[in-house]
Amino acid sequence: APTTIEIAAAARNGDELALAAFNRAGYYLGLGVANYLHIFNPSIIIFGGGVSRSEGLLFNPMRAALKDQVLSPAYLDRLVITQAALGDDAGLLGALALAREE
């Protein structure tokens, strides 16, 4: 099975199936984020993990779906959407911090 990195590379090279996969995933991610906003109304949403490094491939369709699905543009006024600063190491560093405390 192809990895996220391989699918992202194919999408960047214009592969229609890979682009469709990112567009579909981005749409459903935007739908999920819109629902999350309606329930919790956070001021920031932080994405992590390998797929978050696909940049615009995932987040452009996510932002478009989010704008279409949100009940009111007010939910987006001061919303910050960003990527986790620690990337894939966040879980490892959290476990290390917990181990040091104990």
TIDRENBA-575776 format. One record per residue (C-alpha): residue in one letter; x, y, z. Coordinates in pm, whole numbers, plus 32768, in hexadecimal, padded with zeros to 4 digits. Layout:
BEGIN
AXYZ...
This chain:
BEGIN
A800080008000P8084815A7FACT80EB824080C9T8069839F8106I81B78427808DE819883687F44I802F83D67F11A808E85417F58A81AD852B7E60A80C4849A7D59A7FC685AE7D9AR80D286BA7D78N812D861B7C2AG7FC586387BB4D7F4884D67BEFE7DCC84F87BDBL7D7E83D87CC8A7E6D845E7DD1L7DDD85BD7DACA7C7C85337DC9A7CE0847A7F07F7D6685BA7FA7N7C3886827F34R7B4A85847FC8A7C0D8566810DG7C2486E28125Y7AAE870680EEY7A5886138204L7B5D86AA82E8G7ABD880082ADL7968876F82FBG79ED86DA843EV7A9B881D84A2A795C88E3845FN789C87FC8547Y79AF8818864CL799A89958636H7821898A8665I784388B887A0F797889498849N79C18A98879AP7B3D8A8787D3S7C248BA6877DI7D338AC286EFI7D4189708642I7E9188C1862EF7ED287A5853AG7FEE86AE8560G8063856A84CCG80FB8512837FV7FD2856B82A8S7FD486CF832ER811C87028276S806886E18128E80228856814AG7F2F88E5804CL7ED387947FBCL7E00874880EFF7DC8889B818DN7D4F895D805BP7C2188788024M7BF18869819ER7BDD89E581B8A7AED89F8808FA7A0688F3812AL7A20899E827BK79AB8AEA81E6D78888A39813AQ781E896A8268V78438A5B838DL76F68AE38409S77778C478424P78B38CF583A9A78DA8D738510Y79688C1D856CL7A8F8C638485D7AD08DCF84E1R7BEE8D9985D5L7C268C2685A4V7D938BBE857FI7DD88A7A84C3T7F418A0984DDQ802788DD84E5A80BE8848861FA821488E0865BL82A5879586D4G822286CF85AAD823A855685C8D831285708701A81F985FE87DBG818F84AD8868L82F4844388AAL834A858B8957G820A85788A26A8263841B8A9AL83C284918AF3A833385B58BBDL824884C98C74A836683D88CC0R843884F48D4CE831E85608E34E830284038EC7
